[in-house]
Amino acid sequence: MKDREESSSSSSSMTTTNNPNGIINNGEHEPRDINIRSFSSVPSSPRNASSKYDFVKVKVWLGDNADHYYVLSRFLVCRMLTVTKIPNHEAIKISLELKKLLIDNSLLDVSQSDLETNLFKLMERRGYGEEYINRYNMMTKFHHQRVPLVILVCGTACVGKSTIATQLAQRLNLPNVLQTDMVYELLRTATDAPLTSTPVWTREFGSSEELITEFCRECRIVRKGLGGDLKKAMKDGKPIIIEGRHLDPSIYLMNDENKTPSNDPEKNSSETNSSPELTSDKNPEAGSSNTKVTDNSSVKPPNSQDEAVASVEAIDLSEKVTQCKINAESSKDAEKKSKSADGSGKTKSGPEPIVISIVLKMSEFDHKALLEEWISSRTSGEKYTSKEKDRLITNLKTIEDYLCSFNSQGVTVVNISATTFPQTLDGLHNYLLERIEEGIRSSENEAPK
């Protein structure tokens, strides 16, 4: 009975008048003039997000032949509008207005192109014109092409990694956020990986070099634990955000030509006639050597023997990130199998992955205050001595300097402050949209014509 009453109430609200502002254009029927109520009359209460229009299904047909359809969800429309940087409260109103417009005019079957045409006009009416429409089209293309996207949010303790990652996931409508802390604990307790319950930054080392060496070793182990998720992201085009304290950008930095760590001086000699299966995965003990040669003056480079072993291992880890998406690109036999059906001889390849590394840092004064509060809350009654606290803060500063040293290699370093956090989040939102657009443009340029 309730459904019948709602249906009848919906039917009674449907009116057609000579309105020159009607924006529905259904290709199967003649254009009809539609009465569009003013935006101010559309009910939208943040306390009650449901609407009577949510009980009516609108089918959106895809493709030229309209063989497939999906049921319109104003929640998903709202999420896509939020990606374009439209404020959430405005996105809610626009999505409800779109659903109301279709239902009030008995348009329960509509094509995707007609849906977007009406959506864009509703956006323009609220002042979100060409710039936002272009972002919407760009993100739609990004999802349709299944472009692999991996966003790394790096940093030490208490710099806002989890907050930034969560906020960016909501803004960009990305459902997958992984934490390296969880991966570390799972590996430590479930495998024989050489990991300890004591964080690396709380231990005592003879030099900064030893600290960074151990930090990089643990990061490589965590990277192996992330292998399955990264493989799925690359192969299926599933976007993913990874945040945590065990992210070493050197493992994920790749140059465009060889898909190897761009900072590795021995990549050519180590990669020649080598196979990923012949690297450190079969020799866990080799993981104890350093993987990174950094320009940071506070960290000395390791000896040449360690570099030679680490070079092979770093190449293995980074190649897995890229080779997961399409293994056919790695050999001539695979290229023959991937030739186009028209006999043109051009190989089919998936879109290039977009790997974005972001390092978060904080002013020394603010960071120290947060660290002291964090230490007191995590010790559960066990008090650190003043010397132990100073060592922990010094170790974290050394790791932070190491991470920030990748700024010269294209990694974005972001200063976090409580007073400018909204602006920082907006800036990161813009930056990621730009990087995604660059990745899509690059994929289109490299695609065979």
C-alpha positions as CSV (number, residue, x, y, z in Angstrom):
1,M,0.0,0.0,0.0
2,K,2.8,2.3,0.9
3,D,4.4,1.9,-2.6
4,R,1.1,2.5,-4.3
5,E,0.6,5.7,-2.3
6,E,4.1,6.9,-3.1
7,S,3.6,6.0,-6.8
8,S,0.3,7.9,-6.9
9,S,1.8,10.9,-5.2
10,S,4.6,10.9,-7.7
11,S,2.2,10.7,-10.6
12,S,0.1,13.5,-9.3
13,S,3.2,15.8,-9.2
14,M,4.0,15.2,-12.8
15,T,3.1,18.2,-14.9
16,T,4.0,19.4,-18.4
17,T,3.8,23.1,-19.5
18,N,5.2,25.3,-22.1
19,N,8.5,25.8,-20.4
20,P,11.4,27.0,-22.6
21,N,13.9,25.8,-20.0
22,G,13.1,22.1,-20.3
23,I,16.3,20.2,-20.6
24,I,15.2,16.6,-21.0
25,N,15.9,15.2,-24.5
26,N,15.0,11.6,-24.9
27,G,16.0,10.3,-28.3
28,E,13.1,7.9,-28.5
29,H,10.4,10.6,-28.2
30,E,9.8,14.1,-29.3
31,P,11.3,16.8,-27.0
32,R,8.8,17.7,-24.3
33,D,8.5,20.8,-22.3
34,I,9.0,20.2,-18.6
35,N,8.1,22.2,-15.6
36,I,11.3,22.5,-13.4
37,R,10.7,23.7,-9.9
38,S,13.2,26.2,-8.5
39,F,16.1,24.7,-6.6
40,S,15.1,26.3,-3.3
41,S,11.9,24.2,-3.3
42,V,13.8,20.9,-3.5
43,P,13.7,19.3,0.0
44,S,17.1,18.4,1.3
45,S,17.7,17.8,4.9
46,P,21.0,16.5,6.2
47,R,19.3,14.7,9.0
48,N,17.1,12.7,6.7
49,A,19.0,11.8,3.6
50,S,16.2,9.6,2.2
51,S,13.6,10.7,-0.3
52,K,10.4,9.4,-1.8
53,Y,12.2,9.4,-5.1
54,D,14.6,6.7,-3.8
55,F,11.8,4.2,-4.0
56,V,11.4,4.6,-7.8
57,K,13.9,2.9,-10.1
58,V,15.3,4.7,-13.2
59,K,17.1,2.6,-15.7
60,V,20.1,4.1,-17.5
61,W,20.9,2.4,-20.7
62,L,24.5,2.0,-21.9
63,G,25.9,1.7,-25.4
64,D,24.6,2.5,-28.8
65,N,22.3,-0.5,-28.9
66,A,21.2,-0.1,-25.3
67,D,21.9,-3.7,-24.4
68,H,22.9,-3.0,-20.8
69,Y,21.6,-0.8,-18.1
70,Y,22.1,0.1,-14.5
71,V,19.8,1.5,-11.9
72,L,20.4,5.2,-11.2
73,S,21.7,5.9,-7.7
74,R,21.8,9.5,-6.6
75,F,24.3,8.5,-3.9
76,L,26.8,7.4,-6.7
77,V,26.0,10.6,-8.7
78,C,26.7,12.6,-5.6
79,R,30.1,10.8,-5.1
80,M,31.1,11.5,-8.7
81,L,30.2,15.2,-8.3
82,T,32.3,15.3,-5.1
83,V,35.3,14.1,-7.1
84,T,35.0,17.2,-9.3
85,K,35.4,19.3,-6.2
86,I,31.7,20.3,-5.9
87,P,31.0,20.7,-2.1
88,N,29.2,17.7,-0.7
89,H,26.0,19.6,0.3
90,E,25.7,21.0,-3.2
91,A,26.4,17.5,-4.8
92,I,23.5,16.1,-2.7
93,K,21.1,18.7,-4.0
94,I,22.1,18.3,-7.6
95,S,21.8,14.5,-7.5
96,L,18.4,14.7,-5.9
97,E,17.3,17.3,-8.4
98,L,18.4,15.0,-11.3
99,K,16.4,12.1,-9.9
100,K,13.4,14.2,-9.3
101,L,13.5,15.7,-12.7
102,L,13.5,12.3,-14.4
103,I,10.8,10.7,-12.2
104,D,8.4,13.7,-12.3
105,N,8.5,13.5,-16.1
106,S,8.0,9.7,-16.2
107,L,11.4,9.1,-17.7
108,L,12.2,5.8,-16.0
109,D,14.3,4.7,-19.0
110,V,17.0,7.1,-20.2
111,S,20.2,6.8,-22.1
112,Q,23.6,7.6,-20.5
113,S,24.2,10.5,-22.8
114,D,20.8,12.1,-22.0
115,L,21.4,11.6,-18.3
116,E,24.7,13.4,-18.5
117,T,23.3,16.2,-20.6
118,N,20.7,16.9,-18.0
119,L,23.2,16.5,-15.1
120,F,25.6,19.0,-16.7
121,K,22.8,21.6,-17.2
122,L,21.8,21.2,-13.6
123,M,25.4,21.7,-12.6
124,E,25.6,24.9,-14.7
125,R,22.5,26.2,-13.1
126,R,24.2,26.1,-9.7
127,G,27.4,27.7,-11.0
128,Y,29.5,24.6,-11.7
129,G,30.2,24.9,-15.3
130,E,32.9,23.9,-17.8
131,E,35.7,23.3,-15.4
132,Y,33.7,20.8,-13.3
133,I,32.1,19.2,-16.3
134,N,35.6,18.5,-17.7
135,R,36.6,16.9,-14.4
136,Y,33.5,14.8,-14.5
137,N,34.2,13.5,-18.0
138,M,37.9,13.0,-17.1
139,M,37.1,10.8,-14.1
140,T,34.4,8.9,-16.1
141,K,37.0,8.1,-18.7
142,F,39.5,7.1,-15.9
143,H,37.0,4.5,-14.5
144,H,36.0,3.2,-17.9
145,Q,39.6,2.7,-19.0
146,R,40.5,1.0,-15.7
147,V,43.7,3.0,-15.4
148,P,45.8,1.4,-12.6
149,L,46.2,4.0,-9.8
150,V,48.4,3.6,-6.7
151,I,48.7,6.5,-4.2
152,L,51.3,6.2,-1.5
153,V,51.0,8.4,1.6
154,C,54.3,8.1,3.3
155,G,55.6,9.7,6.5
156,T,56.6,9.0,10.1
157,A,54.3,8.7,13.2
158,C,51.8,11.4,14.0
159,V,51.9,13.5,10.8
160,G,48.3,12.7,9.6
161,K,48.8,9.9,7.1
162,S,45.6,8.1,8.0
163,T,43.5,11.3,8.1
164,I,44.9,12.4,4.7
165,A,44.4,9.0,3.1
166,T,40.8,8.7,4.4
167,Q,39.9,12.2,3.3
168,L,41.4,11.7,-0.2
169,A,39.6,8.4,-0.6
170,Q,36.3,10.0,0.2
171,R,36.9,13.0,-2.1
172,L,38.1,10.8,-5.0
173,N,35.6,8.0,-4.5
174,L,38.3,5.4,-4.0
175,P,37.1,2.5,-1.9
176,N,40.4,0.8,-1.1
177,V,42.8,2.1,1.6
178,L,45.5,-0.1,3.0
179,Q,47.6,0.5,6.1
180,T,51.1,-0.8,6.3
181,D,50.9,-1.1,10.0
182,M,48.3,-3.9,9.6
183,V,50.5,-5.6,7.0
184,Y,53.5,-5.4,9.2
185,E,51.7,-7.0,12.2
186,L,50.3,-9.8,10.0
187,L,53.7,-10.6,8.6
188,R,55.3,-10.5,12.0
189,T,52.9,-12.8,13.7
190,A,51.9,-15.1,10.8
191,T,55.2,-15.8,9.0
192,D,58.9,-16.3,9.7
193,A,59.7,-12.9,8.3
194,P,62.5,-11.3,10.3
195,L,60.4,-8.6,11.9
196,T,60.3,-7.6,15.5
197,S,57.6,-6.2,17.8
198,T,59.8,-3.3,18.6
199,P,59.5,-0.5,16.0
200,V,62.7,0.4,14.2
201,W,62.6,4.0,15.3
202,T,62.6,3.0,19.0
203,R,65.8,1.0,18.7
204,E,69.4,2.1,19.3
205,F,71.7,2.2,16.3
206,G,75.4,3.1,16.0
207,S,74.7,5.5,13.1
208,S,72.1,7.0,10.9
209,E,73.2,4.7,8.1
210,E,72.3,1.6,10.2
211,L,68.9,3.1,11.0
212,I,68.0,3.8,7.4
213,T,69.4,0.4,6.4
214,E,67.1,-1.4,8.8
215,F,64.2,0.8,7.9
216,C,64.6,0.1,4.2
217,R,64.8,-3.7,4.9
218,E,61.5,-3.7,6.8
219,C,59.9,-1.6,4.1
220,R,60.9,-4.2,1.5
221,I,59.4,-7.0,3.6
222,V,56.1,-5.0,3.9
223,R,56.2,-4.4,0.1
224,K,56.2,-8.2,-0.4
225,G,53.1,-8.4,1.8
226,L,51.4,-5.8,-0.4
227,G,52.1,-7.8,-3.5
228,G,48.7,-9.3,-3.9
229,D,46.9,-6.0,-3.6
230,L,49.3,-4.3,-5.9
231,K,48.9,-7.1,-8.5
232,K,45.1,-6.7,-8.4
233,A,45.4,-3.0,-8.7
234,M,47.7,-3.3,-11.8
235,K,45.9,-6.1,-13.5
236,D,42.3,-5.2,-12.9
237,G,42.7,-1.4,-12.8
238,K,41.5,-1.2,-9.1
239,P,42.6,2.2,-7.6
240,I,44.2,1.9,-4.2
241,I,45.6,4.2,-1.5
242,I,48.4,2.8,0.7
243,E,49.4,4.7,3.8
244,G,51.7,4.0,6.7
245,R,55.2,4.3,8.2
246,H,56.7,1.4,6.2
247,L,56.7,3.0,2.8
248,D,60.1,3.6,1.1
249,P,59.5,5.6,-2.1
250,S,62.7,4.1,-3.7
251,I,60.9,0.8,-4.1
252,Y,58.1,2.4,-6.1
253,L,60.0,5.1,-8.0
254,M,60.2,4.0,-11.7
255,N,61.4,5.7,-14.8
256,D,59.3,5.6,-17.9
257,E,61.8,3.7,-20.1
258,N,62.8,0.7,-18.0
259,K,60.2,0.6,-15.2
260,T,62.9,0.3,-12.6
261,P,63.9,2.5,-9.6
262,S,65.0,5.8,-11.2
263,N,67.5,6.3,-8.4
264,D,69.4,3.0,-8.8
265,P,72.8,3.6,-10.4
266,E,73.3,-0.1,-11.1
267,K,70.0,-0.9,-12.7
268,N,71.3,-1.6,-16.2
269,S,74.0,-4.1,-15.2
270,S,71.8,-5.8,-12.6
271,E,68.8,-6.1,-14.9
272,T,70.5,-7.5,-18.0
273,N,69.6,-11.2,-18.6
274,S,68.0,-11.4,-15.2
275,S,64.6,-12.8,-14.2
276,P,62.5,-11.6,-11.3
277,E,62.3,-15.2,-10.0
278,L,66.1,-15.2,-9.5
279,T,66.1,-12.4,-7.0
280,S,65.8,-12.0,-3.3
281,D,62.4,-13.7,-3.1
282,K,64.3,-17.0,-3.0
283,N,66.8,-15.6,-0.5
284,P,65.1,-13.8,2.4
285,E,68.5,-13.2,4.1
286,A,69.4,-10.9,1.3
287,G,66.8,-8.4,2.6
288,S,69.2,-7.2,5.3
289,S,71.0,-4.9,2.9
290,N,70.1,-1.3,2.1
291,T,68.1,-0.5,-1.0
292,K,68.6,3.2,-1.3
293,V,71.4,5.6,-2.2
294,T,70.2,9.0,-1.1
295,D,71.4,12.5,-1.5
296,N,70.6,13.2,2.1
297,S,73.8,14.4,3.8
298,S,72.8,12.9,7.2
299,V,72.7,9.4,5.8
300,K,75.8,7.7,4.3
301,P,75.6,5.4,1.4
302,P,76.2,1.7,2.1
303,N,79.2,-0.2,0.8
304,S,79.3,-1.4,-2.8
305,Q,78.6,-5.1,-2.0
306,D,75.4,-4.2,-0.3
307,E,74.5,-1.9,-3.2
308,A,74.9,-4.7,-5.7
309,V,72.6,-7.1,-3.8
310,A,70.1,-4.4,-3.0
311,S,70.0,-3.2,-6.6
312,V,68.8,-6.6,-7.8
313,E,66.2,-6.8,-5.0
314,A,64.9,-3.3,-5.6
315,I,64.5,-4.0,-9.3
316,D,62.6,-7.2,-8.5
317,L,60.2,-5.4,-6.2
318,S,59.5,-2.5,-8.5
319,E,59.2,-4.6,-11.6
320,K,56.5,-6.6,-9.9
321,V,54.4,-3.5,-9.6
322,T,54.4,-2.8,-13.3
323,Q,54.6,-6.4,-14.7
324,C,51.5,-7.4,-12.8
325,K,49.2,-5.5,-15.1
326,I,50.0,-7.2,-18.4
327,N,52.6,-10.0,-18.6
328,A,52.3,-10.1,-22.3
329,E,54.5,-7.0,-22.7
330,S,57.6,-8.8,-21.3
331,S,58.4,-11.1,-24.3
332,K,58.2,-11.2,-28.1
333,D,56.0,-14.3,-28.0
334,A,53.5,-12.5,-25.9
335,E,53.5,-9.6,-28.3
336,K,52.6,-11.9,-31.1
337,K,49.6,-13.2,-29.1
338,S,48.4,-9.7,-28.4
339,K,48.4,-8.5,-32.1
340,S,45.2,-6.9,-33.1
341,A,42.6,-8.9,-34.9
342,D,42.8,-6.8,-38.1
343,G,46.4,-8.0,-38.7
344,S,47.9,-4.5,-38.3
345,G,50.7,-6.0,-36.2
346,K,50.2,-3.4,-33.4
347,T,50.2,-4.8,-29.9
348,K,47.4,-4.3,-27.5
349,S,48.5,-3.0,-24.1
350,G,46.7,-1.8,-21.1
351,P,47.0,1.8,-19.8
352,E,50.2,2.8,-18.0
353,P,49.9,2.7,-14.2
354,I,49.8,5.9,-12.3
355,V,52.0,5.7,-9.2
356,I,51.9,8.8,-7.0
357,S,54.0,9.1,-3.9
358,I,53.3,11.7,-1.3
359,V,55.5,12.4,1.8
360,L,53.9,14.2,4.8
361,K,56.0,16.2,7.2
362,M,55.3,18.6,10.1
363,S,57.1,21.4,11.8
364,E,59.6,20.2,14.4
365,F,57.8,21.9,17.3
366,D,54.3,20.6,16.4
367,H,55.6,17.2,15.6
368,K,57.5,16.9,18.9
369,A,54.4,17.8,20.8
370,L,52.2,15.2,19.1
371,L,54.9,12.6,19.4
372,E,55.2,13.1,23.2
373,E,51.4,12.8,23.5
374,W,51.5,9.7,21.2
375,I,54.3,8.1,23.3
376,S,52.4,8.6,26.6
377,S,49.2,7.1,25.2
378,R,50.8,4.0,23.6
379,T,53.1,2.9,26.5
380,S,50.2,1.7,28.6
381,G,51.8,2.6,31.9
382,E,55.4,1.9,30.8
383,K,57.2,5.2,30.9
384,Y,60.0,6.0,28.5
385,T,63.0,7.7,30.0
386,S,64.0,11.1,28.8
387,K,66.9,9.6,26.9
388,E,64.7,7.0,25.2
389,K,62.2,9.7,24.1
390,D,65.0,11.8,22.7
391,R,66.3,8.8,20.8
392,L,62.9,8.0,19.3
393,I,62.3,11.6,18.2
394,T,65.8,11.8,16.7
395,N,65.3,8.5,14.8
396,L,62.0,9.7,13.4
397,K,63.6,12.9,12.3
398,T,66.3,10.9,10.5
399,I,63.7,8.8,8.7
400,E,61.7,11.9,7.8
401,D,64.8,13.5,6.3
402,Y,65.4,10.3,4.3
403,L,61.8,10.3,2.9
404,C,61.9,14.0,2.1
405,S,65.1,13.6,0.1
406,F,63.0,12.0,-2.7
407,N,61.6,15.4,-3.4
408,S,64.3,15.9,-6.0
409,Q,63.1,12.8,-7.8
410,G,59.5,13.9,-8.2
411,V,58.0,12.8,-4.9
412,T,55.7,15.5,-3.5
413,V,56.5,16.6,0.1
414,V,53.6,18.2,1.9
415,N,53.8,20.3,5.1
416,I,50.9,19.5,7.4
417,S,49.6,22.0,9.8
418,A,46.3,22.1,11.8
419,T,45.7,25.7,10.8
420,T,46.0,25.1,7.1
421,F,44.7,21.5,6.9
422,P,41.6,22.2,4.7
423,Q,43.8,24.1,2.2
424,T,46.3,21.3,2.2
425,L,43.6,18.8,1.5
426,D,42.2,20.9,-1.4
427,G,45.7,21.2,-2.8
428,L,46.3,17.5,-2.7
429,H,42.8,16.9,-4.3
430,N,43.8,19.2,-7.2
431,Y,47.3,17.6,-7.5
432,L,45.9,14.1,-7.7
433,L,43.3,15.1,-10.3
434,E,46.1,16.6,-12.4
435,R,48.2,13.5,-12.1
436,I,45.2,11.3,-13.1
437,E,44.5,13.6,-16.1
438,E,48.2,13.4,-17.2
439,G,48.1,9.6,-16.9
440,I,44.9,9.3,-19.0
441,R,46.4,11.7,-21.6
442,S,49.6,9.6,-21.7
443,S,47.7,6.4,-22.2
444,E,45.7,7.9,-25.1
445,N,48.9,9.1,-26.8
446,E,50.5,5.7,-26.5
447,A,47.5,3.7,-27.6
448,P,47.8,2.2,-31.2
449,K,45.8,4.1,-33.7
